[in-house]
Amino acid sequence: MGSAAIAEQILERVTRLIPPGAEICVGFSGGIDSTVLLDVLTEHAMPAGYQVTALHVNHGISPNAYKWVKFCERFCANHGVALQLEEVRVDPRSPLGLEAAARMARYAVYSGLSEPYVALAHHMDDQAETVLLQMLRGTGMKGIAAMPELRELKGTGKQIFRPMLEISRAALAAYAQERELKWMDDESNASPEQDRNFLRLEVAPLLDARFPAWREAFARFARHAGAAGELLDHLATVDGVPRRAGEALPLAPDLPVERRANALRAFLARNAVAMPSESRLAEMDRQLFEARDDARVRIDHAGVSIVRHKGEVRIERGLDADGPWRVDWNLESDVELGGNRGTVHFEKTTGEGIAAGSTAGGGWYFAPRSGGETIRLGADRPTKTLKNLLQEREISVWERDRLPLLFHGANLVWVPGIGIAAEYACEAGREGLKPALRVAGKAVRVIE
């Protein structure tokens, strides 16, 4: 494949996937791959109306890091491309490993760019190596699908764009030589200590000798896995998995085991919960789907609680009981409760809320339930235990111990989501203070 064919292939992907005139920032390391990508985009995409910039992230790992910076500055100056330089700190002792920690640092920089598209120079060899690595790690379908051409960087509005996934490393090297480009060589690529380098240096030559088209085969397999993954994701939605994070998964015990597991995987993924091992997922599936209707199931995993309540599965974050606590209320309009419990806001109202005249004298405070609390919610209604009211309102058992209650001395005055004690309730036409609990999560939840 000659340089003209490579440029044409990359430009075709740009025009097909990116709107005309859009801003594209190239992740520019100064290595051969990103040098070729930046050269193609400046020579062909810029004349086509696209705005091309470059970003170099200095990880400070290589002893030649500042030589790379100088090279990138010269290259961009010669090509008339605006270059942004960013320095990041990478902990070499990170439990993620040096390579993964550096990647996370780069992506954090990408998320803060003004350009909506970030073009990266991953190619066919990278894709094949990624598929092989993911298979060796025992990943699922999403991992085997490896790197897509275009994907959103979640929560940022940025799109990661990889226009060279169908082009081999050898073809890019031929392009660079034909165009007489200069680039920097990463000395770390010569060491087989990193898993990817080991595959490239030790395994790839063996595969080349026996299966010369293995890269194309693995890249094709990644595309097929990606298509299969999309079908499984659609099936999970059909089986009741909500698209939005924070919503409950309705249980359907009559689903076949394989579809239950697929639904549970999708539910965890859409709620940004780390995926458990295969055996752990199977045990979660059994407990959640096969428990008795009245069973209370709670599974702690990866910093969250996965709970079954009233035929639904929910993700509860930070709801573990944290022992006794107390926050005084001195009639301020906003009370921060601490410990991720939220904030209570008091709004001045007329004819609703807590009677303003009853708040004098002090002795007001927030605290969790300790057991045995009672409250009467209306003058013509009986006194009930808080436990019964929480059960009637179907508030899950795991939320109850963290629910902040408002007391006046020994009297329970207000329970979020339940109501205000009759003896403290504001009468029609009188001034009142209406409390509302605001709890931050994926979105702010207000409980009155």
C-alpha positions in Angstrom: 0.0 0.0 0.0 1.6 3.3 -1.2 1.5 6.6 0.6 -1.3 7.9 -1.6 -3.5 4.9 -0.8 -2.8 5.2 2.9 -3.7 8.9 2.9 -6.9 8.2 0.9 -8.0 5.5 3.4 -7.4 7.8 6.4 -9.2 10.7 4.8 -12.2 8.5 3.8 -12.6 7.6 7.5 -12.3 11.3 8.5 -15.0 12.4 6.1 -17.3 9.5 6.9 -17.2 9.8 10.7 -16.5 13.4 11.5 -18.6 16.4 10.5 -17.1 18.8 7.9 -15.0 21.6 9.4 -14.8 19.9 12.9 -11.8 20.4 15.1 -9.5 17.3 15.4 -6.7 17.1 18.0 -4.0 14.5 17.2 -2.5 12.7 20.1 1.1 13.3 19.0 3.9 11.3 20.8 6.5 12.0 18.1 6.8 8.2 17.3 6.4 6.9 13.8 2.7 6.1 14.0 1.4 9.5 15.3 3.9 11.3 13.0 2.3 9.6 10.0 -1.2 10.4 11.2 -0.4 14.0 11.8 1.3 14.3 8.4 -1.7 12.8 6.6 -4.2 15.0 8.4 -2.2 18.2 7.8 -1.6 17.4 4.2 -5.2 16.2 3.4 -7.7 16.9 6.1 -6.8 20.5 6.6 -7.2 21.4 2.9 -10.6 19.6 3.1 -11.7 22.2 5.8 -10.9 20.3 9.0 -9.2 22.2 11.8 -6.2 20.1 13.0 -4.2 20.6 16.1 -1.8 18.4 18.1 -1.3 17.5 21.7 1.9 16.1 23.2 1.7 14.6 26.7 5.0 14.4 28.5 4.8 11.6 31.1 8.3 12.3 32.4 9.1 8.6 32.3 11.7 8.5 29.5 15.2 10.0 30.1 14.7 11.5 26.6 11.3 13.0 27.3 12.4 16.6 26.6 14.0 15.5 23.3 10.6 14.2 22.3 9.1 17.6 23.3 11.6 19.5 21.1 11.0 17.1 18.2 7.2 17.6 18.4 7.6 21.4 18.5 9.8 21.4 15.4 7.5 19.1 13.5 4.4 21.0 14.3 6.1 24.3 13.5 7.1 23.0 10.1 3.6 21.7 9.4 1.8 24.8 10.6 0.0 23.0 13.3 -0.8 24.4 16.8 0.8 22.2 19.4 -0.4 21.9 23.0 2.1 20.5 25.6 1.0 18.9 28.8 3.1 17.3 31.6 1.6 14.6 33.8 2.9 12.7 36.7 2.8 8.9 36.6 3.4 6.8 39.7 5.8 3.9 38.6 4.6 1.9 41.6 0.9 2.2 40.6 -1.0 -1.1 41.1 -2.3 -0.6 37.6 1.1 -1.0 36.1 3.2 1.8 34.5 1.6 1.4 31.1 -2.0 1.5 32.3 -1.2 4.4 34.7 0.3 6.4 31.9 -2.7 5.7 29.7 -5.1 6.9 32.4 -3.1 10.1 32.8 -3.2 10.8 29.0 -7.0 10.2 28.9 -7.5 12.6 31.7 -5.7 15.2 29.6 -7.9 14.3 26.5 -11.0 14.8 28.6 -10.1 18.5 29.2 -9.4 19.4 25.6 -11.6 22.0 23.8 -11.5 20.0 20.5 -14.4 17.5 20.3 -12.4 14.9 18.4 -9.1 13.3 19.6 -7.4 11.3 16.8 -5.1 8.5 18.0 -2.6 6.5 15.9 -3.5 3.0 16.8 -3.1 0.7 13.8 -3.9 -2.9 12.8 -0.9 -4.4 14.7 -2.0 -2.6 17.9 -5.5 -3.9 17.4 -4.4 -7.5 16.9 -2.1 -7.3 19.9 -4.9 -5.9 22.0 -7.3 -8.7 21.0 -4.6 -11.3 21.9 -3.8 -9.6 25.3 -7.5 -9.4 26.2 -8.0 -13.1 25.3 -5.1 -14.1 27.5 -6.6 -12.1 30.3 -9.9 -13.9 30.0 -11.9 -10.8 29.1 -15.5 -10.8 27.9 -17.0 -9.9 24.5 -16.5 -6.2 25.0 -12.8 -6.6 25.8 -12.3 -8.9 22.8 -13.9 -6.3 20.6 -10.8 -4.2 21.4 -10.6 -0.7 20.0 -13.5 0.9 18.0 -12.9 3.4 15.3 -15.0 6.0 17.1 -16.2 6.0 20.7 -17.2 8.6 23.2 -15.0 9.4 26.1 -17.7 9.0 28.8 -18.9 12.1 30.5 -16.7 14.5 28.5 -18.5 14.9 25.1 -15.1 14.1 23.4 -14.9 11.4 20.7 -11.8 9.1 20.5 -11.1 8.6 16.8 -8.8 5.9 15.4 -8.7 6.1 11.6 -5.7 3.7 11.1 -7.0 0.4 12.5 -7.1 -1.2 9.0 -3.5 -0.2 8.2 -0.5 -2.3 9.3 2.6 -1.1 11.1 4.7 -2.1 8.0 2.5 0.0 5.7 2.9 3.0 8.0 6.7 2.6 8.0 6.7 2.5 4.2 4.7 5.7 4.1 7.1 7.4 6.5 10.1 6.3 4.3 8.4 7.4 1.1 7.6 10.8 2.5 11.0 11.0 4.1 9.6 11.8 7.5 11.6 11.9 10.7 10.3 10.6 14.0 11.5 9.6 17.5 12.0 6.0 18.6 10.8 5.0 22.0 13.7 3.1 23.7 11.2 1.3 26.0 9.8 -0.6 22.9 12.9 -2.7 22.8 12.3 -4.2 26.2 10.0 -7.4 26.4 9.2 -6.6 30.1 5.8 -5.1 29.2 3.2 -7.6 28.1 2.5 -5.8 24.8 6.2 -5.6 23.9 6.6 -9.3 24.7 3.9 -10.2 22.2 5.4 -7.8 19.6 9.0 -8.9 20.0 8.7 -12.6 21.0 5.3 -13.9 19.8 4.5 -11.9 16.7 7.6 -13.3 14.7 6.5 -16.8 15.4 3.0 -16.1 14.2 4.3 -14.3 11.2 6.3 -17.4 10.2 3.3 -19.8 10.5 0.2 -17.5 10.1 1.3 -14.4 8.0 -2.2 -13.0 7.9 -2.8 -13.3 11.7 -3.1 -9.5 12.2 -5.9 -9.2 9.6 -7.6 -12.2 11.1 -7.5 -10.8 14.6 -8.7 -7.4 13.5 -11.6 -9.0 11.7 -12.4 -11.0 14.8 -12.5 -7.8 16.8 -15.0 -6.3 14.4 -17.2 -9.5 14.7 -16.9 -9.4 18.5 -17.9 -5.8 18.5 -21.0 -6.5 16.4 -21.9 -9.5 18.7 -21.4 -7.3 21.7 -23.8 -4.7 20.3 -26.4 -7.5 19.8 -25.9 -8.7 23.4 -26.3 -5.1 24.7 -29.5 -4.7 22.7 -30.8 -8.1 24.1 -30.1 -6.8 27.7 -32.3 -3.8 27.0 -35.0 -6.1 25.7 -34.7 -8.1 28.9 -35.4 -5.0 31.0 -32.0 -3.5 31.7 -32.5 0.3 31.9 -30.3 2.4 29.7 -29.8 5.1 32.4 -27.6 4.6 35.4 -29.3 4.6 38.8 -32.5 3.0 37.6 -33.6 -0.4 38.9 -33.4 -3.7 37.0 -36.7 -5.6 37.2 -36.1 -9.2 37.9 -37.3 -11.8 35.4 -36.6 -15.2 36.9 -38.0 -17.0 33.9 -35.2 -15.9 31.7 -32.7 -18.5 30.7 -29.5 -18.5 32.8 -27.4 -17.1 29.9 -29.7 -14.2 29.4 -29.8 -13.5 33.1 -26.0 -13.3 33.2 -26.0 -11.1 30.1 -28.6 -8.7 31.7 -26.6 -8.6 35.0 -23.4 -7.8 33.1 -25.0 -5.0 31.2 -26.7 -3.6 34.3 -23.3 -3.5 36.2 -21.6 -1.9 33.1 -24.2 0.8 32.7 -23.9 1.7 36.4 -20.0 1.9 36.0 -19.5 -1.0 38.4 -16.3 -3.1 38.0 -17.1 -6.5 36.4 -16.7 -9.5 38.7 -15.1 -12.8 37.8 -17.1 -15.4 36.0 -17.6 -17.5 39.1 -18.5 -14.4 41.2 -21.0 -13.2 38.6 -22.7 -16.7 38.5 -23.1 -16.5 42.3 -24.6 -13.0 42.1 -27.0 -14.2 39.4 -28.1 -17.1 41.6 -28.7 -15.0 44.7 -30.5 -12.2 42.9 -32.7 -14.2 40.5 -33.4 -17.3 42.5 -34.1 -15.9 46.0 -37.6 -16.1 47.5 -39.9 -13.2 46.7 -39.6 -12.0 50.3 -35.9 -12.5 50.6 -33.6 -9.6 51.3 -30.4 -9.9 49.3 -27.4 -7.6 49.5 -24.1 -8.3 47.7 -21.2 -6.0 48.4 -18.9 -5.7 45.4 -16.3 -3.1 44.2 -17.4 -0.4 46.7 -21.1 -0.7 46.1 -24.0 -2.8 47.3 -26.1 -4.7 44.8 -29.5 -5.2 46.5 -32.7 -7.1 45.7 -35.8 -5.5 47.0 -39.5 -5.9 45.9 -38.6 -7.8 42.7 -36.0 -5.3 41.6 -32.2 -5.0 41.7 -30.6 -1.7 42.6 -27.1 -0.3 43.0 -26.7 1.4 46.4 -23.6 3.6 46.9 -22.3 4.6 50.3 -25.3 3.3 52.2 -23.5 1.2 54.8 -24.6 2.1 58.4 -21.8 4.3 59.8 -22.6 4.2 63.5 -24.2 6.9 65.7 -24.0 10.5 64.4 -25.7 13.8 65.2 -25.8 17.2 63.4 -27.5 20.1 65.2 -30.0 22.4 63.4 -29.8 26.0 64.5 -32.5 27.2 62.1 -30.1 27.8 59.2 -31.6 27.3 55.7 -29.1 24.6 54.7 -27.7 21.9 56.9 -24.8 19.8 55.5 -25.1 16.3 57.1 -21.7 15.0 56.2 -20.7 11.4 55.4 -22.4 11.5 51.9 -25.8 11.8 53.6 -26.7 14.9 51.7 -27.9 18.4 52.6 -31.3 19.4 54.1 -32.7 22.7 52.7 -35.4 24.6 54.5 -37.7 26.7 52.4 -39.9 29.4 53.9 -43.5 28.6 53.0 -47.1 29.4 54.0 -49.4 26.6 55.2 -47.0 23.7 54.8 -43.8 22.3 56.4 -42.9 22.7 60.0 -44.7 25.4 61.9 -42.2 28.3 62.3 -43.6 29.1 65.7 -42.6 25.6 67.0 -38.9 26.0 66.2 -38.0 28.4 69.0 -36.0 27.1 72.0 -33.3 25.0 70.4 -32.9 21.3 70.9 -33.2 20.5 67.1 -30.9 17.9 65.5 -30.5 15.3 62.8 -29.6 11.7 63.6 -30.2 8.2 62.2 -32.9 5.9 63.5 -31.9 3.7 66.5 -35.1 1.7 66.7 -38.5 2.1 68.4 -39.2 5.6 66.9 -42.9 6.5 66.4 -44.6 9.4 64.6 -48.2 10.5 64.0 -48.6 12.1 60.6 -52.0 13.7 61.0 -54.3 14.8 63.8 -56.9 12.2 62.7 -54.4 9.4 62.1 -52.9 6.9 64.5 -49.4 6.9 65.8 -47.3 4.4 63.9 -43.8 3.0 64.3 -41.2 4.3 61.9 -40.3 0.8 61.0 -43.9 0.1 59.7 -44.0 3.4 57.8 -40.7 2.6 56.1 -42.0 -0.8 55.1 -45.2 0.6 53.8 -43.4 3.1 51.6 -41.1 0.3 50.4 -37.9 2.1 51.4 -35.2 -0.6 51.2 -33.7 -1.9 54.4 -30.3 -0.7 53.3 -31.4 2.9 53.0 -33.2 3.0 56.3 -30.2 3.1 58.6 -28.7 6.1 56.7 -31.9 8.1 56.4 -31.5 11.3 58.4 -34.3 12.0 60.8 -35.1 15.4 62.3 -35.7 15.4 66.1 -36.8 18.1 68.6 -35.5 16.8 71.9 -36.9 13.2 72.1 -39.6 13.9 69.6 -39.4 12.6 66.0 -40.5 15.6 63.8 -39.7 14.8 60.2 -38.8 11.7 58.1 -37.7 12.3 54.5 -40.1 10.6 52.2 -42.6 10.0 55.0 -43.8 13.3 56.5 -44.0 15.7 59.4 -45.4 14.9 62.9 -48.9 16.3 63.3 -48.0 18.4 66.4 -45.3 20.2 64.5 -47.1 20.6 61.1 -47.8 24.1 59.9 -51.5 25.2 59.8 -53.2 26.8 56.8 -52.2 30.5 56.5 -49.3 30.2 59.0 -45.6 30.6 58.2 -43.7 27.3 57.8 -40.3 25.8 57.0 -40.5 23.1 54.4 -37.5 20.6 54.6 -36.1 18.7 51.6 -33.2 16.3 51.6 -30.8 16.6 48.6 -28.6 13.6 48.0 -25.9 13.8 45.3 -25.3 10.9 43.0 -25.5 10.5 39.2 -28.1 13.3 39.6 -29.3 15.2 42.6 -32.2 13.4 44.3 -34.6 15.5 46.4 -36.7 13.8 49.1 -39.3 15.8 50.9 
